Amino acid sequence: MNTLEHLRRARELLGRGQPELAESALSDAIDAAVAAEDLVLLTQARFALGELLFQQGRDEEAIPFLQAVVRTERADGSVDAPVVASARMLRQIRGQEPR
């Protein structure tokens, strides 16, 4: 499977109420994006996993993924939305913004 297929599978699993399997699919998406050397898809996969962990209250586990997203820069703006959302979640984890 490629990165997009893993991301799609994770969304389906979440829709079926299977977050553990979705988490595994997102980890696979990260691995696939690394293998493909696709920074945009890697950022999307990291964000999706960080967001899932954040929503589950697993803040310590979410932090490395969210921080990796925040450190991502693309001049074309293709990763701006996940970067901004990740920064907001990190501020919430740190208690700088309400959850």
Backbone bond lengths (Angstrom), bond angles and torsions (degrees), N, CA, C in turn:
res aa  C-N    CA-C-N  psi(-1)  N-CA   C-N-CA  omega(-1)  CA-C   N-CA-C  phi
1 M - - - 1.465 - - 1.518 109.67 -
2 N 1.317 115.16 147.56 1.455 118.15 175.04 1.535 109.40 -94.98
3 T 1.303 115.46 177.77 1.468 120.86 -174.40 1.527 112.24 -57.93
4 L 1.325 116.80 -46.30 1.466 119.56 -178.46 1.524 111.89 -62.99
5 E 1.324 116.92 -37.02 1.462 119.67 178.17 1.529 111.04 -66.04
6 H 1.320 116.54 -39.41 1.473 119.80 177.16 1.525 110.21 -65.51
7 L 1.324 117.75 -41.46 1.464 120.94 178.67 1.529 110.50 -63.44
8 R 1.313 116.48 -43.47 1.464 121.54 178.37 1.534 110.26 -61.72
9 R 1.313 116.07 -44.26 1.468 121.14 179.10 1.536 110.54 -61.58
10 A 1.325 116.89 -41.45 1.466 120.65 178.81 1.524 110.65 -61.25
11 R 1.335 117.21 -42.67 1.473 120.26 178.44 1.531 110.80 -62.16
12 E 1.337 116.04 -41.82 1.463 120.12 178.80 1.529 110.64 -62.47
13 L 1.316 115.91 -43.88 1.465 120.08 -179.40 1.522 111.36 -64.79
14 L 1.313 116.99 -39.35 1.466 119.63 176.75 1.524 110.24 -64.24
15 G 1.312 115.98 -40.28 1.459 120.68 178.05 1.517 112.70 -61.98
16 R 1.313 116.37 -27.06 1.464 121.56 178.68 1.525 112.04 -92.93
17 G 1.332 116.59 4.13 1.464 119.96 178.41 1.514 113.71 75.98
18 Q 1.331 116.94 33.90 1.457 121.31 -179.90 1.542 110.18 -120.60
19 P 1.335 116.82 69.51 1.464 119.43 -175.23 1.528 114.28 -64.25
20 E 1.335 117.68 -30.02 1.470 119.28 -179.94 1.522 110.57 -65.13
21 L 1.330 116.42 -43.41 1.464 120.40 178.24 1.519 110.92 -69.80
22 A 1.337 116.82 -34.91 1.464 120.50 177.08 1.524 110.36 -64.05
23 E 1.313 116.53 -39.92 1.462 120.83 177.72 1.531 110.34 -60.48
24 S 1.305 116.76 -42.00 1.460 121.43 178.14 1.528 110.78 -64.08
25 A 1.323 117.15 -42.50 1.466 121.28 178.38 1.527 110.95 -63.25
26 L 1.330 116.83 -36.57 1.470 120.07 178.61 1.524 110.94 -69.63
27 S 1.310 117.14 -36.87 1.467 119.70 174.87 1.528 110.30 -62.58
28 D 1.332 115.71 -40.67 1.464 119.94 176.38 1.526 111.22 -64.48
29 A 1.332 116.97 -36.26 1.467 120.77 178.03 1.524 110.33 -63.81
30 I 1.314 117.10 -40.76 1.467 120.97 177.70 1.522 109.75 -61.82
31 D 1.313 116.72 -46.82 1.463 120.91 179.24 1.526 111.62 -60.21
32 A 1.323 117.00 -42.35 1.462 121.39 -179.83 1.525 111.38 -66.19
33 A 1.334 116.84 -38.84 1.470 120.39 178.87 1.523 111.15 -67.76
34 V 1.321 116.85 -38.18 1.464 121.00 176.35 1.527 109.47 -62.71
35 A 1.328 115.96 -46.49 1.465 120.54 -179.38 1.528 111.29 -61.93
36 A 1.327 116.22 -36.54 1.467 121.02 -179.62 1.524 112.30 -83.45
37 E 1.334 116.87 -7.31 1.461 122.69 -177.65 1.535 111.56 55.04
38 D 1.335 115.17 44.28 1.462 122.09 -179.20 1.531 109.00 -109.15
39 L 1.323 116.04 101.00 1.463 121.55 -175.65 1.524 112.44 -64.70
40 V 1.320 118.11 -36.77 1.466 120.50 -178.81 1.528 110.14 -66.56
41 L 1.326 117.21 -47.86 1.462 119.61 179.17 1.520 111.49 -68.33
42 L 1.317 116.98 -34.89 1.467 120.10 175.92 1.522 109.98 -61.15
43 T 1.309 116.64 -43.13 1.464 121.27 178.72 1.522 110.56 -63.28
44 Q 1.326 117.16 -43.25 1.464 120.77 178.75 1.525 111.26 -62.62
45 A 1.323 116.61 -42.39 1.466 120.42 -178.92 1.526 110.95 -68.31
46 R 1.323 116.42 -43.42 1.473 119.13 177.62 1.510 110.77 -61.71
47 F 1.334 116.81 -42.47 1.453 120.63 179.44 1.526 110.68 -62.27
48 A 1.326 116.42 -45.58 1.466 119.95 -178.50 1.526 111.18 -60.36
49 L 1.330 116.94 -42.49 1.461 119.74 179.50 1.528 110.71 -69.94
50 G 1.324 117.41 -42.54 1.463 120.53 177.54 1.514 111.84 -60.81
51 E 1.318 116.16 -42.18 1.464 120.79 179.29 1.533 111.09 -65.15
52 L 1.331 117.04 -42.46 1.461 120.50 178.40 1.527 110.67 -60.27
53 L 1.308 116.38 -47.61 1.474 120.16 179.54 1.523 111.08 -63.43
54 F 1.329 117.33 -40.57 1.461 122.36 177.61 1.525 110.22 -60.12
55 Q 1.320 116.40 -46.72 1.465 120.85 -178.79 1.529 112.04 -64.70
56 Q 1.329 116.11 -27.00 1.452 120.21 177.96 1.529 111.92 -85.47
57 G 1.327 117.46 0.27 1.456 121.11 -179.12 1.519 113.03 77.56
58 R 1.306 117.15 17.16 1.468 122.30 -179.95 1.525 108.62 -97.17
59 D 1.320 114.50 60.64 1.457 122.21 -171.59 1.523 113.84 -57.05
60 E 1.321 117.45 -45.94 1.470 120.22 -177.60 1.523 111.26 -61.07
61 E 1.316 116.86 -35.56 1.458 120.66 178.04 1.524 111.21 -75.23
62 A 1.321 117.72 -30.75 1.467 122.13 -178.72 1.523 112.36 -74.12
63 I 1.320 116.93 -33.35 1.466 121.40 -172.65 1.530 113.90 -51.95
64 P 1.340 120.82 -50.45 1.470 118.70 -177.66 1.531 113.48 -60.23
65 F 1.331 116.95 -36.60 1.461 120.00 179.58 1.525 110.75 -69.96
66 L 1.334 116.23 -43.88 1.462 120.22 179.43 1.528 111.07 -65.40
67 Q 1.322 116.77 -40.09 1.470 119.80 178.24 1.528 111.21 -64.57
68 A 1.326 117.17 -38.49 1.465 120.26 178.40 1.524 110.30 -63.06
69 V 1.325 116.72 -38.18 1.463 120.33 178.51 1.524 110.01 -66.26
70 V 1.321 116.87 -45.28 1.467 121.07 -178.36 1.528 111.40 -60.46
71 R 1.314 116.98 -32.32 1.468 120.69 -179.85 1.521 113.39 -78.86
72 T 1.319 117.83 -4.24 1.459 121.76 -177.75 1.523 110.37 -82.64
73 E 1.316 115.72 132.85 1.460 121.01 178.41 1.519 109.69 -129.01
74 R 1.326 115.93 134.55 1.459 122.40 174.20 1.523 106.67 -139.89
75 A 1.304 116.78 127.24 1.463 121.28 -178.12 1.520 111.94 -64.99
76 D 1.326 117.10 -26.71 1.466 120.01 -177.19 1.529 113.26 -79.91
77 G 1.322 117.81 -2.97 1.458 121.44 177.10 1.518 114.43 78.41
78 S 1.320 118.18 8.26 1.462 121.47 -174.61 1.529 113.86 -68.23
79 V 1.322 118.09 -16.10 1.469 120.37 179.62 1.529 112.24 -117.45
80 D 1.303 116.82 10.54 1.468 119.91 -176.86 1.524 113.26 -59.41
81 A 1.333 117.93 -44.28 1.471 120.41 -176.57 1.531 111.55 -62.47
82 P 1.341 119.96 -49.90 1.466 117.58 178.33 1.524 113.21 -66.22
83 V 1.328 117.51 -30.37 1.470 120.18 178.13 1.527 109.74 -64.54
84 V 1.311 116.60 -46.36 1.467 121.31 -179.49 1.530 110.45 -64.83
85 A 1.330 116.79 -44.25 1.467 120.27 -179.50 1.529 110.78 -65.75
86 S 1.319 117.52 -39.25 1.468 120.84 178.41 1.518 111.11 -64.60
87 A 1.319 116.57 -42.61 1.465 120.44 178.46 1.525 110.65 -60.71
88 R 1.329 116.38 -39.43 1.473 120.45 178.49 1.529 110.44 -64.71
89 M 1.329 117.47 -44.12 1.469 120.04 179.04 1.524 111.14 -63.63
90 L 1.322 116.99 -39.79 1.471 119.59 177.92 1.528 110.96 -62.94
91 R 1.336 117.63 -40.00 1.471 120.04 176.65 1.521 110.67 -63.81
92 Q 1.321 117.09 -37.01 1.465 120.64 178.32 1.531 110.77 -67.63
93 I 1.310 116.78 -41.51 1.461 120.34 177.68 1.526 110.48 -60.42
94 R 1.321 116.09 -39.82 1.472 121.42 -178.88 1.526 112.35 -78.62
95 G 1.316 117.43 -3.38 1.458 121.13 179.50 1.520 113.58 79.38
96 Q 1.329 117.21 14.65 1.461 121.07 -179.26 1.537 111.34 -85.31
97 E 1.323 116.96 -14.62 1.463 123.31 176.63 1.513 107.15 -140.10
98 P 1.327 116.85 151.66 1.468 118.51 176.36 1.523 110.82 -70.65
99 R 1.310 115.20 149.64 1.463 121.24 178.55 1.494 111.71 -82.96
